[in-house]
Amino acid sequence: MYKPALLLLALVVVLGFWLRFYNLQNNPAGFFCDEASIGYNAYTILTTGKDQYGLPFPVFFESFGDYRPPLAIYSALPAVAFFGLTEFAVRLPSVIYGLLTIFIMYFLGRELFPEKRCFGIITAFVSATMPWLIHYNRTGFEFSIYAAFFSLAALLFLKAVRRKRYIIPAFMASALTLYTYQPARLLVPLLIAGILFIYRKTYFKEKRVVVLGLLSFTVISIPLVMDLLSGNGMARFNAVSVFSPHLPFFETITRVLYNYFIQLSPLYFLTGEPTPITRHFTGGLTPLLSVTVPFAFIGFLAILFSMKDRASQFLLYWLALYPVAGAVTADAPFTSRGIIGAPLLAILISLGILSITHLLGDKRLRIVVTSVILAGIVINLAFFLKFYFTTYPRYSADFWGWQYGARGIVHYFASHETNYDDLVMAPEFNAPDIFFKFYAPHDCSKCKLGSPDNSYVEGRSQLYAITPGYMQIHPEFLYSPLEKITYPYGDTAFVITKVVLKK
């Protein structure tokens, strides 16, 4: 790697780090139950060697009626050990995997188009500044580790085309990807099949090494296969599958096709998902910077018109592959399930930029135009950041978003527990029990879920955390507020109050 390239890559990584690290604990505003589950399981593994249900060092973690893949939880162990059981510690591994993805994209760009000297840097820059990756790299979900491992597997397979020593590591990285996020179980085998077909002449010459690679993939996959055969591994798919409602055949096919092709639509990248769930890309939050969308389309045309090139064939296959996970789910296609499309789009955008500048004959003019395009991306990024750090927290903190408020409630309860017989939190969260465990793992033994209409006992000293809306529709109680939990935009999310039944 040349020194100028190394310096540019370092600057891109520093930018990517800041975009992912700044105010990490407070934005997204709130903390979802899946994040809390990952963090709490990491904590119990650290402190007891067992998960929250008492199983020692499990491969799969039971969570909300599902079985969570292990790599996100085990990846959180160092951060939780060092920073404690906090939102910051749970989200930090995603930041690190996000930075790893930027590095991988630099080398993947160079591997795909070695003749394009700037391609790797531009691909890394587009990845660093892409909202799709920035947003999910700031959350404690599994999505970031999935994108990183999938991209790494693709990189190693491409490097193996020229250097056979990468074949076995490529299969091993693919097998590990299976343990990142449920969609990988469907898409990783398809990735391997596609690569072996596209580069069949090369891999056929190395049959012995490929067989060893497949053997290593099979051995690493054995726990997953056993989990699938037990039925546990299919729990999540059975819950969200488009086939679960048992709709008429043509209605099911129509829904699958809609879910598939909407993820390829320019409108999807410009407007986001058709969902009210603001944890994902909706309400103004979009996967791509709008200025980059035309370049993604140009990049698509570039690979379409160079189909004799195997790199273009591979990218087109990746493009066809990425919407599959979202297509077979019953609800609106979530951008999280298709996050492996983000690295691909970074490649297409970069290819589109260089395709435009390649049409210019003069070298100086190419540099000027490329600089103008990159400056346009930076300007668009600045507008995105203003939106993301000011507007987005205002509309995404409520129940349909990040379900803000559990931290403040549980911390207040834990610090006042000795003064009350019962401390009751309204179940205004998904899987609310996990927040007692996460925010007060050794305290709050008197904490429970409920509301005055189903938990009030005259004569007991009780403290409630309820919503203002609940107080309005239940005037039969007399409320004595002690504390308010407010959303980032200032409205009251919860009121911590004493309650007396009116007589």
N, C-alpha and C positions, 0 to 999 in steps of 0.2 A: 504494500500500500504506500503510495507516494505521500510525502509530508503534507502537501496542500490538501490532499484528500483526507488525510487523518485529521487535520485541523478542522476542515469543514464538517466532518462526521462528528467530531467532538462538540462543535457549536450546535449542530442539529440535536445531539443527544441532550445537551444542556437545556436547550429550548424545550425539548420533549419532556424532560424531567420537571421543569418549572410548571408547564401546563398541566401536568398530572399531580404534582405534589402540593401546589399552592392551596392553602385552606382546605386540605384534604378531609379533615375530621368534620367540617361543617358544611361542605358542599360536595355531593348532594345533601340537602338539608333533611336530616332524618336518618334512620337506620332500619333497613328492612329485615324481616325475620330470617331470611336465608343467610344474610350476612352474619346475624347474631348466632345462628346455628353453627356456621363454620367457625366463628371465633370461640364459641363455648366448647365445641368439641376439641379444638386445638388446646384449649386451656385444660380440659379434663385429661387429655392424653399427656400433657406436660406434668400435671400434678399427681395423677393416679396411674398413668399407663393404660387407661381405659376410656372408652367414649362415654357419652352421657347416659347410656343405658347399661354400663358396666362391662362391655365387651373389651377385652384387651387387644389393643393395636389392630383394629379391624381393617380389612381391605375396603369394605364399603360401609358407610355410616348411615344408620337409620335416621330419617329426618322427615317429619310431617307426613308419614305414610309412604314415603319414598326411600330410596337408598342412594345416598349421595356419593359420587366418585371421590376418591381419597386425596388426589394430588393437591387440591386447593386447601384442604384442611392441614395436611402435613406441611405444605408450603408456609402456612401461617405460624407454625411452631416457633421459629426464631424470633419473629416480630412480637408475638404474644409473650415469649419468654423475656424479651428485652424491654418492651414498652408496657407490658401488662395487658389486661383484658379491656381494650379500648377500641373505639371505632377506627382510630388511626392505625392501630396495629393490624386490624383485620383487613383494612384497605391497602396497606403498604405493599403486600406481595403483588397486588395487581399493578401497582406503579412499576415495580421491578420487572414484572413480565412484560409490561408495556415498553419499557426501555430495551429489554431483550428483543422484542419484536422489531424495534427500529433498527437495531444492529443486524438482525437477520435479514430485514428487507434491503439493507445496503448490499449485503453479500448475495442475496437472491437476485437483485437487479443486475449486479455484475455477472452473475453466472448465466442469466438468461440472455443478456445482450453484451457480451464482452467487448464488442467493437464500439459500443457507445460509451465513451469514457466518463461522461457525467451521469449516466443513467442510475448508478447505485446511489449517489448522493441525492439526486432529485427524488428517487423513490423513498429514501430514508426521510427526507424533508416532508414529503407529502404524507407519509405515515405519521410523522411526529405531529403534524398540524391537522390531522383528520378528526372531526368531531366524533365519528363512529368509534375510534380507538380512544380518544381523550376521555370521553364520557365513561365508557366501561372500564378503562384503566384506573378510574377514580372510585370504583365500587369494589365491594368485597365479594363479588360473585365469582363463578368459575370461568366466565367468558374470556378473560384476558389470558389465562393460562392455556386455554384451548386454542386461541388464535396463535399464541407463541409456539406451542408444540406442533400444531398443524403446519405452520410456516417453516419451522425447523425441519420437519420430515420432508417437505417439498424441496427445501434447499439441499438436503443431504442426498435425496434421490437424483437431483439434477447434477450434483457434483459427482455422484457415482457413475454417471454416464461417461465421464472422462477418467475417473480414478476409482478403480474397483474397490479400494479399501474403504470407501464410504458406503458400500452396499449394506453390510450388516448393521452399522450404526443407523442407517436410514430405516431399516426394518424395526430396529429397537425403538427409535424415536416414534415411529408410527404406533407401535404397541403401547408405549407410554401415553400417547395421545388419547387412547381409548379410556384412560382413567382420569381424564380432565373434565368432560362434560358429556351428557348423554348423546347428543347428536353425533359425536365422534364415532359411536358404535356403528352407525350407518354409513358415515361418509369416509372414514379412514379406509375400510376395505375397498370402497369404490375408487379412492385416490390411488391406492396401490395397483389395482387392476388397470386403471387408465394409464398410469406411468409405464407399467410393464408392457402394455400394448403399444403405446406411442413410441417408446424406445426399445421395441422388442428385438431389433437386430443387435443392439448393443448388449442388452441383458441376456440374450440367448447365448452369446459367446461366453458368458460367465455363469453358466448353468449351476456349477457346483457352489459358487459363492451365493447365488440367489437362493438355492435350496437351503443353505445354512442360514441365510437371512430369514427365510420363511419359517425355518425351524425355531429360530430365536423369537420371532414374532408369535408363533404358536405357544411356546413355553410361557412367555410373559402374559399371554392372553388367557391362560388356563383359569385363573381366579374369576375373570369376567365371564367366561363361558359357563363356569359352574354357577355363577350368580344368575345368569340368564336362564339356565335350565331349572333353577330352583323357583323361578317366577318372580323373585325379588327384582331382578334387573329389568323386568318389563313393566314394573308398577307405574313408573312415570309415563311411559309411552301409552299404556292402556288408559291412563287418565286423560291425556291430552290429544290422543290420536284422532285424526279425522274419521277413522273407521269405527271409533267407539260408539258414536250415536246410532250406528246401524241405519244410516239414511238410505234411501233408494240409490241404486247403482249410479245412475246418471247424475244425480244430485251430488253424490260423493266425488265423482270424477270432475264435475264442474268446479267444486270447491277446491280440489287439489290443483287444478289448472289455474284457477284464479290466484290462489296463494303462491303458486310458483311464478307466474308471469308478472305479478305485481312487484316482485322483488327485482325484476329486471327493467322496470319502467323508470324513465327519467323523472317522472312525476313523483315516484316513491322517494328518490334521492333528494328531490327539491322540497317535498312537503312532509315526509316521514310516514309513520305507520297510521293506519285507520283504527286507532285504539284510544280509549279514554285513559289508559294507564300511563301516567306521566313519568314513571320510572324509565320508560323507554322513549323512543323518538317520536314525539308528537307535541302538539301545542306550540310549534315554532322551532323545536329542536330537531335538526335534520342530520342524517348520517354524513353527508358531504358538505363541504363549503360550496356554495352555489357557483362560484367562479370556476370550480374545477369540473363541474358536471359536463360541460361541452368537451373538455379534453378527455374525459373518460369515454365519451362516445367516439371521439376521433381515434383514441387508442384501440377501441373495439374494431373500428373499420380497418385500422392498420394490421391487426392480427387476422382479420377476416380476409384481407387481400394478400396475405403472405402465408397461406395455408400450407405451402410446401415446406416451410420452416417448422421444425419440430417444436421449437419454443413457442411458436404461435399456436400450434395444435394443443400443446399442454395448457396454455392460458385459456384457450377457448373451452377446453374440457373443464378446467377449474370454474370458469364462468357458468357452464351448464350445471356443474355439481353444487355450487354454493346454495342455491335456493331450495334444494331438496328437503332439508330438515324442516324448514318453515312450511313447505307445501303439504306435508303429511300431518300437520297439526290442525285441530278443529277450530281453534280461535284464530284471530287475525294474525298474520305472520309477524312475529316479533323479530326485530333487528338483532337481538341477542342470539337467536338460534342460527342466524346466518352470518355470524361475525367473521367466519373465515372468508367472507366476501370482502372484508375491509382491506386485508393485504393485497388481494387481487386488484381491487379498485385503485389502490395506490400505484400498482404497476401499470394499469391501463392509463391512468391520469398522466403518469410520467412519460409513457410512450406517446400519448397524445401531444404533450408539450414538445417533445423532441421531434415528433413527426411534422409539426408545424414549422419549427425552426429549421428542420432539415431542408425545407423547400426554399429557404433563403440561401443564395449562393455565397454571399460575402460572409466571411467568418466573423468580422466585427459586428455586422448586422445581426447575426445569429446570437451573439453574446448579449447585444442590447435587447433584442426581443425576448430572449429567455429571462433576462433580468427584470424586464417589465412584467412578464407573466408571474414570476415569483413574487414581485412586489405586490401585484394584484392579489395573490394568495395571502400575503401578510396583511394587507388592508382588510380583506374579507375575514381573516382570522381575528383581527382586532374587534370587528363588529360582533363576531361570534362570542368572543370573550366577554364583551360588555353584556351581551344577552345572557350568557351562561352564569356569570357571577352576580348579576343584579336581578334580571327578570326571572330566570328559570327557578331559583329558590322560592320565589313568591307564589308560583302556581303549582309546584311539584311537591310541596311538603305535606299535603293532606292525605287522607286515606287512599286516594287513587294514585298517589305518588309514593313518597318515602315514609309516610306514616310517622311524622314527627311527634315527639313528645314523650316517648317511653323513658328516655334517659332521665329527664327532669323529674318525672313521677317517681320512678323507682329510687333514685337518689334521695328524694325528699322522704319517701316512705322509710327507707333504711335508716336515715338519720333521726327519725322520730318514732321508730318502732316501739321503743320501751314505754311510750306514753299511751299506747292504744291496745285494745284487744284484737281489732281487725283493721287491716289496711287494704282497701278494696279498689282495684283499678277497673275501669270500664273496658270491656273487651273490644276496643275500637282499633284493633290491629289484627293483621294476619298472624295466627299462631302466637297469641300474646304471652303465653306462659314462658316462652324462651327469654323474654326480656327480664323477668325476675332472676333467672339463672345467669344471664349475661352481665347485668349491671350490679347484681348483689349476690354473687355465688355463695357467700358465707353468711349473709344476713337475710333479713326480710322473711323470716320463717312464718310470720303472721300475714304475709301478703297473699292475696287471692284475687280472683277475677269476679266481677259482678257489678251490680248497680243497686241503688237503694231499694228499688221495687222488688228485687229478688234476694237481697242480702241483709236488709235492715233488721236489726234485732233490738227492741227497746231495752234499755238498761245496760247495753254493752257500749264501751267506748270505741267508736268506729270513725275511721277517716276514709273519705272517698275521693277518687279522681274521676271526674265526669266531664262531659262536654257541656258548653253553654246551651246547646240545643236540647240536651236531656233536661236541663233545669227548667227550660221553658215549657216543655210538654208534661212535666211532672210537678205541678204546683201544690200537690198534696204534702210536699216536704218543705221544711224550713231549712234554708242553707246558711251556713256561717263560713264563708270563704276565708282561707288562710293563705293561699298562694295561687298564682296564675302561671300557666305554661303558655307562652305566646309563640305563634308562628313567626318565621323571619320577616313577614310583611306586617306584623304588629297585631293581627287579630288573635283573640284568645283561642287556644287549641283545647286546653283542659283547665278545669278549676279544681284545686285541691281544697276540700271543704268538709266541715262537720255537717251532719244531717240529723234533723229531728222531725218525726212524723207529726203533722198538725192534728190537733184534736178539736 
